[in-house]
């Protein structure tokens, strides 16, 4: 009994230390945000705040000319996402931005926790878990800070998707399907996980039903006619504003599609193209590469009890690489595969130097400064280093799959 009480006390002390570290990190990150972002007018969050105010006045939030007139970037999310920001539009912008930052920080903590729930063996010690959390944070620090600074919704989508996967693991299929629908409406790349839910009929039915519910939900706050107008305006606006050539080929876009356009097309806007494929052959190449990358998550099949975290890792990398608009903040999804690979290497084969080399190389490519060794206005983003980091991470994951050394549960 005395030993049991001592173990509980030690666990409580460790939890207190973890909580203290989280609080100190929050204070430092919040102070950094308050010092930096008011000077940048709160970056992307200002778009959401501006959209919330237009929503309050029943204005068209998909009117590009109005946003351009006010020198605001376009809002490219469905009405449900706009509804999330509606209460923040009632507050002064600095207070609203601070609340959104705090909410994102809390969601990020949950991302770490839920990722660990999906990855860790139930017998994994606290020390090994903490090292994995630490390495995941280090490997994705650039993307975490970028999302905090920009005020993006990626953490909201990422956390809700992870919660859906956790619910699926706990056989809470209806909840999993509903949360998955929410995540997909925040950002559509969540839909790459749809095959994971297919074997759970109740989850699929809940997903489809929730899509309808979440599409109708804004009508209760905004009015039926206004909501219908926004719903029918969203998809055409998204295609027009996000799938144009400039968005798909700019050096800031680190998707595989953008990389292939820059390196292999006859209409590359940069000097790095090594082939001159026309639109037809380039489209065929893009389609083949996209299909191959996505299928890596499912083939070859690994008959093992714990292949799910590996499969999820592949899909999370695909979410970053296959998104036609592969901006830097979208690579925060690499947190899960980085955590999985770190845990695998620590738990299964610490001396696997090739595995560690691939992980560290991917990290170096993903954090390489944009202007190093370059002059003027050139940027290393032209050379798609972030895309290559994702490809290297896929190689590390495939190496694990082929060796069939998945961590048992």
FENMO-V614972 format. One record per backbone hydrogen bond with DSSP energy under -0.5 kcal/mol. NH is the residue of the N-H (numbers start at 0). CO is the residue of the C=O. E is the energy in kcal/mol with one decimal. If there is no record, write none. Layout:
BEGIN
nh/co/e
NH/CO/E
NH/CO/E
END
This chain:
BEGIN
nh/co/e
4/0/-2.3
5/1/-2.1
6/2/-2.3
7/3/-2.3
8/4/-2.4
9/5/-2.3
10/6/-2.5
11/7/-2.4
12/8/-2.3
13/9/-2.1
14/10/-2.2
15/11/-2.1
16/12/-2.2
17/13/-2.3
18/14/-2.6
19/15/-2.5
20/16/-2.5
21/17/-2.4
22/18/-2.3
23/19/-2.5
24/20/-2.6
25/21/-2.3
26/22/-2.5
27/23/-2.3
28/24/-2.8
29/25/-3.1
30/26/-2.3
31/27/-2.2
32/28/-2.3
33/29/-2.6
34/30/-1.7
35/31/-2.2
36/32/-2.5
38/35/-0.6
39/35/-0.5
39/36/-0.9
40/37/-1.2
41/36/-2.6
42/39/-1.5
44/41/-1.6
44/149/-1.0
45/41/-0.7
45/42/-1.0
46/42/-0.6
46/43/-0.8
47/43/-1.4
48/44/-2.7
49/45/-2.5
50/46/-2.4
51/47/-2.3
52/48/-1.8
53/49/-1.9
54/50/-2.4
55/51/-2.0
56/52/-1.0
57/54/-1.4
58/53/-3.0
60/58/-0.7
62/59/-0.9
63/61/-1.0
66/62/-1.6
67/63/-2.7
68/64/-2.3
69/65/-1.6
70/67/-1.2
71/66/-3.2
75/73/-0.6
77/184/-0.7
80/77/-0.7
81/77/-1.6
82/78/-2.4
83/79/-1.2
84/80/-0.9
84/81/-0.7
85/81/-0.5
85/82/-1.0
88/84/-1.3
88/85/-0.8
89/86/-1.4
90/87/-1.4
95/91/-2.6
96/92/-3.0
97/93/-2.0
98/94/-2.3
99/95/-2.3
100/96/-2.4
101/97/-2.3
102/98/-2.5
103/99/-2.4
104/100/-2.3
105/101/-2.1
106/102/-2.3
107/103/-2.3
108/104/-1.9
109/105/-1.8
110/106/-2.0
111/107/-2.1
112/108/-2.3
113/109/-3.3
114/110/-2.2
115/111/-2.4
116/112/-2.1
117/113/-1.7
118/114/-1.8
119/115/-2.9
123/120/-1.9
128/124/-2.0
129/125/-2.6
130/126/-2.1
131/127/-2.0
132/128/-2.6
133/129/-2.5
134/130/-2.7
135/131/-2.5
136/132/-2.1
137/133/-2.4
138/134/-2.9
139/135/-1.3
140/137/-1.1
143/139/-2.3
144/140/-2.7
145/141/-2.0
146/142/-2.2
147/143/-2.3
148/144/-2.9
149/145/-2.7
150/146/-1.8
151/146/-1.0
156/152/-2.2
157/153/-3.2
158/154/-2.7
159/155/-2.0
160/156/-2.3
161/157/-2.4
162/158/-2.3
163/159/-1.9
164/160/-2.0
165/161/-2.5
166/162/-2.6
167/163/-2.0
168/164/-2.1
169/165/-1.6
170/167/-1.5
171/166/-3.0
172/170/-1.2
175/171/-2.5
176/172/-2.6
177/173/-2.2
178/174/-2.5
179/175/-2.3
180/176/-1.8
181/177/-1.8
182/178/-2.6
183/179/-2.2
184/180/-1.6
185/181/-1.5
186/182/-2.2
189/186/-1.5
190/187/-2.1
191/188/-1.7
192/189/-2.4
193/190/-2.0
195/192/-1.4
196/192/-0.8
196/193/-1.3
197/193/-0.7
199/196/-1.8
200/198/-0.8
203/199/-2.2
204/200/-2.6
205/201/-2.4
206/202/-2.3
207/203/-2.5
208/204/-2.5
209/205/-2.5
210/206/-1.9
211/207/-1.3
212/208/-2.2
213/209/-3.3
214/210/-1.4
215/211/-1.7
216/212/-2.4
217/213/-0.6
218/215/-2.0
219/215/-0.5
219/216/-1.6
220/217/-1.2
221/217/-2.9
222/218/-1.9
226/222/-2.2
227/223/-2.4
228/224/-2.2
229/225/-2.2
230/226/-2.8
231/227/-2.2
232/228/-1.1
233/229/-1.6
234/230/-0.7
236/232/-1.6
237/233/-2.6
238/234/-2.3
239/235/-2.1
240/236/-2.5
241/237/-2.1
242/238/-1.2
247/243/-1.9
248/244/-1.7
249/245/-1.6
252/249/-1.8
253/251/-0.7
253/325/-3.1
255/320/-2.7
256/320/-0.5
258/254/-2.1
259/255/-2.6
260/256/-2.2
261/257/-2.4
262/258/-2.3
263/259/-2.4
264/260/-1.1
265/276/-2.4
267/264/-0.9
272/269/-0.6
273/262/-3.3
274/262/-1.4
276/263/-2.4
281/277/-2.5
282/278/-2.4
283/279/-2.0
284/280/-2.3
285/281/-2.9
286/282/-2.4
287/283/-2.4
288/284/-2.6
289/285/-2.7
290/286/-2.3
291/287/-2.3
292/288/-2.6
293/289/-2.2
294/290/-2.4
295/291/-1.1
296/293/-1.4
297/294/-1.3
298/294/-2.4
302/300/-0.6
303/301/-1.6
306/303/-1.0
310/306/-2.3
311/307/-3.0
312/308/-2.0
313/309/-2.0
314/310/-2.0
315/311/-2.6
316/312/-2.1
317/313/-2.3
318/314/-2.4
319/315/-1.3
320/316/-2.5
321/317/-3.1
322/318/-0.6
325/323/-0.8
326/324/-1.8
329/326/-1.4
330/327/-2.0
331/328/-1.2
332/329/-1.0
333/330/-1.7
334/331/-1.8
335/332/-0.9
336/332/-0.6
337/333/-2.5
338/334/-2.4
339/335/-2.8
340/336/-2.7
341/337/-2.3
342/338/-2.6
343/339/-2.7
344/340/-2.6
345/341/-2.2
346/342/-2.7
347/343/-2.8
348/343/-1.0
351/348/-1.8
352/350/-2.0
355/351/-2.2
356/352/-2.5
357/353/-2.1
358/354/-2.1
359/355/-2.8
360/356/-2.6
361/357/-2.4
362/358/-2.1
363/359/-2.6
364/360/-2.4
365/361/-2.1
366/362/-1.1
367/363/-0.5
367/364/-0.6
371/368/-0.6
373/370/-1.8
377/374/-1.4
379/369/-2.9
381/378/-1.7
382/379/-1.3
383/380/-1.8
384/379/-0.7
387/383/-2.3
388/384/-2.0
389/385/-1.7
390/386/-2.0
391/387/-2.6
392/388/-2.0
393/389/-2.0
394/390/-2.0
395/391/-2.1
396/392/-2.2
397/393/-2.7
398/394/-2.0
399/395/-1.6
400/396/-2.3
401/397/-2.8
402/398/-1.6
403/399/-0.9
403/400/-0.9
404/399/-1.2
END
